[in-house]
Amino acid sequence: MRLAGAGEHMPTNIGNPPEFAILECAQLILEVTGSSGELRFLPLPQDDPARRKPDIDKARELLNWEPRVNLREGLFLSLDYFRQALESKVAARDAHRSAELAGVRRAPNSASGSALPAGFCRLIGSEGTLSVTDPDPLRSRRTT
């Protein structure tokens, strides 16, 4: 966001300056993820850069910015983020499927049919309205 307000319209590198080999990065990814995958070595593309050390001088000057997370820590943080996002998505999908199996359908928030706030949904079943703030609608209480 700071870059958008800096008036700079040319690319600005905000990478992490320590140089590392792609092989080192790939091995670190396998380690961090606990993957048993194998690395495949392919010929380099013709225009592949010989050096992978970003120059962040422009970011330092324009934004007074320095990276605070190294590659290893960033990979762990990214992995945690994506695991949580995937778990949330799976939980939401499972809750939706559970509701469908229970014969419950989503109800609009109002006469206009607008959506309810995030983290809350209202469902209507054959026995009345099921108000849900829990991602698992089958554990919530029914009201008529």
N, C-alpha and C positions, 0 to 999 in steps of 0.2 A: 504494500500500500504506500509505503514511503517513496518507493521508486516512481510510482504513478504521479505523486505530487512533486517530484523533483524536477520535472520539466525535461527530463532526458528521454529522447525518442529512439535512441540507438540501443542495441543489445548491451546489457550489463551483466557480467558474470557474477553470480553469487554462490559459486561453488566453494569447496574447501581446498585451500592451496596445497596441503601435503600431497606429494605425488605418490602414486601406487600403481603397480602393474595390474592389468585386468585379471591376470591369473590369481594374483593375491586377493583381489576383490571377490572373484568367483569362489575361491576356497573359503574366504571369510563368510560368504553367504551360505555355503553348505554347512559350515560350523554353527553359525547363529541359528539357522533353521532346523538343525539336526537332520538334514536331508542325507539320504544315502545315494543321491543321484551322482551320476558320473559326469565329468567334464568332457566336452567334445572339442577338439582343436580343429579349426578351419583356417584356410588361407585368409590373410588379412585383405580387406578391400583395398583397392588401389589408392583411394584418397584417405585412408586411415591415418589419423594424426600420430606422429611419432612420440609426441609428448602429451601427457594428460595432467598437466599442472595448471589449473585455472589462475589467471591473473585477476585478482579481485581489487586492484588499486582503484578502479572507478567506483566500485561499491563502497569502499572505505571513504573515498573523497565525497561522493554525493550523499551517502546515507549514514556515514559514521558507523558502518556496520562491519562486524567481524563474526565469522562462524564460531559457535560455542560448543558444537557437538562434533566429535570425531566420527570417522566412518563406522567403526564397530558399534559405538553407542547409538548412532543414527539408525543402523540396521536393526538393533534390538528394539528401539523405540518404534520404528516403522512396522516391524513384525507384530509387536504388541497391539499397535493401532489397528492393523488389518485383521488380526485375530479377533479383537473385540468387535469390529465392524461386521465381520462374518458371523460371529456368534449372535449378534443382535439381529442380523438379517434372518438367520436360521430360526431364531426364537420367534420373530414376528411371523415368519412363514408358517411355522408349526402352530402358532396360536390361531392364525387365520384358518388353517386346515382343520384344527380341532373345532373351531366354531362352525365351520361348514358341516362337519360330520355331526355336530349336535343339532343341525337344522336351524342355525341362527344366521340372520342376515344383517348386514350393516345398515344403520339408519342414518339419514342426514342429520346434521346439527340443528338445522332450522328449516323453515318452509322453503328457503332458497336453495337448500341442499348443500350449503357450505361445509367444508371439512371442520372437524373438531380440532382443538389444539393438540400439538404433538404430545404423545404419552397418554392420551385419553381417547377412548372411542366409546360410542354408545351402540349397542346391538339390540335388535328386537327379535325375540324368539316367540314360539307359540304360547308360552306361559307368561309373557309380559316383557318388560324392558330389562336388559342386562347392562348395567353401567360398569365400565371397565376402566380402571387405571392401571391394573396389573397387565403385563404382556400376555398372561395366560388367562383368557376369559373363562375357562372352565373352573378355575379356582375361585373366581369372584362370586359374590352373592347375587342372587336374583331378587328383583323387586317387581311387584305387580302394580 
